[in-house]
Amino acid sequence: MGKNSCIKRLKVFTMKKVTQGKVLLIHTWGIGDLILLTPVLQAVKTLYPLLELEILFFPKSAAIPVTDAPFISKIHFTGWKANLLLPTLFQLRKEKYQAVLFSSGVRPWKTWLFMLLLKAEIKVGEYKKFRYPGLSVYVKFNPLLSRTRSNYTLFQSFLNLPSWEEAIARQNELNLYPYFHLTEANHQWAENFLAENNLTGKKVIGIHPGSMAKNKRRRWNKEYFIALIEKLKRQYDYPILIIAGPDEIEVGKAIQARTKTLLLQNALLENVAAVISRLHFFINTDSGLGHIASCFGIKGLTIFGPANELQTAPFSNNSNIIRYPVDCAPCIDKKKKPKCTLDCLLKLTPDMVFKRVQELLD
């Protein structure tokens, strides 16, 4: 009797679904992963307008796409140092959250430690092999799914959401699209930049040759970009704009000097995003800017090497990827890596990329 009663209570609890109240999402990844999450957040808010979605960010810059977004109720910030992290967690313990979860892909042991310090009716944990005790709902991580779909599955564990296939079929209704918030000031900055460089009304090809400094292994060779740009200039009468962030300014300057193209640098990310939203085509290595282009439906091509495009390719029908097939790639999640020569990028020649760009442009 007692055993059956426990089983029944367990079944009732696991079937419990949230319809309103506050949900806390913890995001430790960067901008690209956040943008891959935004289609899910928009769909959830569309279906459950009474839900209050809050996000705790670790990298502060990752919050830029959703600052003032209409589907986010509140944004929190913290850091990894104990003097920042612990006060934040203890403050959040005082909140009455219906559910707490991490965005997909975080190491399970890390999410479990956080969950011990937080209070919520439902604690959602993603796991790979071992289920850490004390959580309410466990979701098996599937490395073959995109980050967007994986995050959707996490929310599906405590919300009555349609199947993924149905959600895709209802994409417009659910607003299941990537999002980047821009202000009128951002749009005006972009218009001024285009006008000052005689680009207004022209079909501009944007190129981002870099990535964050810690992800340098993902970058395509600088000389390859130069060769690709020369081919584009011979074939098309489109202006080419090099976009360089703080971690690749030297690379951007070198490419711009060799190819006599335009260079956008030292600009706020929001203003860069506004410029990207006006491009005709966008080429980039695996970085957050490719995801920004997806927010505005810009047709583009992302060059993949060590990373896994199944998980982190931009979420848009206009976004395309190219990679050179080698047995060892993707390797970004492998703990033990053989001596890497980056053949996945070195063997992907400018001719190969140019051919794919031609197919997409023509």
C-alpha positions, -999 to +999 in steps of 0.1 A: +000+000+000+027+024+010+049+016-020+020+020-045+010+053-028+046+065-033+046+055-070+013+073-075+025+105-059+057+103-081+036+100-112+014+129-102+044+150-095+062+142-128+031+150-147+027+184-131+030+212-157+036+249-152+012+275-166+021+307-149+046+321-124+083+327-126+108+306-144+146+311-140+169+302-168+207+302-161+229+309-191+266+304-189+273+303-227+280+332-251+259+352-275+256+325-302+241+300-278+218+327-264+205+335-299+199+298-305+177+299-273+156+329-283+132+310-306+123+288-277+118+317-253+096+335-279+075+304-285+071+298-247+060+333-241+036+332-270+019+300-256+022+311-219+019+349-217+015+347-179+049+331-174+076+355-162+109+344-178+140+355-160+176+348-171+207+348-150+237+356-172+274+349-165+290+365-195+273+399-194+277+405-231+255+374-238+225+394-226+228+420-253+204+403-278+176+402-253+181+434-234+146+450-234+132+420-252+094+418-247+095+381-238+119+385-209+107+398-175+140+402-157+177+399-163+203+390-136+241+391-138+268+373-118+303+360-122+323+328-114+342+344-084+327+334-051+322+370-040+299+375-070+283+341-074+273+332-038+255+365-030+236+362-063+225+326-056+214+333-021+194+363-033+177+342-059+169+316-032+144+341-018+125+341-051+095+318-056+103+302-089+081+276-104+110+261-124+147+265-126+169+252-155+201+258-174+203+264-211+213+232-229+249+218-231+262+228-196+281+200-178+256+181-156+276+182-124+278+220-127+240+224-130+235+200-101+257+221-078+237+252-086+204+234-081+214+225-046+216+262-037+184+273-055+148+269-046+120+260-071+090+237-074+106+221-104+143+217-110+152+205-145+185+187-151+201+177-183+222+146-181+245+125-203+252+093-184+246+098-147+215+114-131+226+135-101+201+131-072+177+156-059+163+171-091+126+170-102+130+163-140+158+147-160+163+152-197+188+131-216+212+153-236+212+143-273+244+155-292+226+151-325+201+178-318+205+216-323+208+238-293+174+252-302+157+219-302+176+207-270+164+239-252+129+233-265+130+198-250+141+212-216+111+235-215+089+208-228+097+188-197+076+211-175+054+229-200+027+215-222+043+224-255+035+209-289+059+184-304+089+198-321+075+188-355+043+206-348+062+237-335+081+239-367+049+236-387+035+265-366+067+285-367+051+318-376+022+315-351+046+306-323+073+331-334+098+303-333+126+325-347+160+338-335+159+373-320+182+403-315+168+435-300+176+467-318+167+503-310+159+531-333+194+545-324+210+513-336+191+515-369+201+551-373+237+543-366+237+517-393+220+540-418+247+566-411+275+541-415+262+529-449+257+565-461+291+576-450+307+547-469+285+551-500+268+517-494+231+528-491+209+508-513+237+485-524+239+447-521+267+444-496+285+412-488+297+411-452+326+390-440+335+382-404+369+364-404+373+359-367+359+346-335+365+351-298+402+348-289+396+316-269+381+301-300+409+308-324+410+272-335+377+278-353+391+305-376+396+299-413+430+309-426+435+347-432+451+340-466+421+319-475+398+348-468+419+371-489+418+347-518+381+343-515+375+380-515+396+384-546+374+358-563+342+376-552+355+409-565+362+394-599+328+377-602+304+402-586+300+439-585+290+439-548+308+460-522+325+439-495+325+448-459+350+433-434+336+432-398+362+429-371+355+426-334+379+434-305+395+399-307+403+400-345+411+437-353+446+429-366+432+401-388+405+425-401+430+453-408+453+429-426+426+416-449+412+450-455+446+464-465+453+435-489+419+435-506+411+472-505+377+466-490+358+484-463+363+477-426+338+480-397+356+479-364+354+494-328+316+495-329+290+485-303+277+450-310+241+464-313+252+487-340+271+460-358+240+439-357+220+467-372+245+468-401+243+430-405+205+433-407+210+453-439+235+430-457+227+411-489+249+381-479+271+372-449+302+349-447+317+340-413+336+315-394+318+297-366+310+327-344+282+347-328+279+371-358+265+343-380+238+338-354+231+376-355+226+374-392+201+346-387+179+369-365+173+391-396+169+363-422+201+373-439+213+346-463+248+335-453+274+308-451+292+297-419+325+279-421+328+251-396+359+233-384+363+217-350+328+226-337+296+206-342+273+222-367+245+198-356+244+216-323+254+251-330+246+260-367+225+291-370+188+284-367+174+298-400+165+285-434+187+312-449+217+301-429+240+275-446+272+258-434+302+244-451+329+220-438+356+197-451+348+162-440+376+146-419+372+117-395+383+136-364+359+165-367+339+177-349+362+174-320+352+204-298+336+182-272+363+155-271+383+154-239+413+137-255+423+152-288+450+137-311+477+161-322+455+184-343+466+199-376+432+215-382+428+197-415+391+204-412+399+240-420+432+238-439+417+214-465+387+236-470+401+257-499+389+292-511+378+275-543+354+252-523+340+281-503+337+303-534+318+276-553+293+273-524+289+311-522+282+312-559+255+286-556+238+306-528+242+340-546+231+328-580 
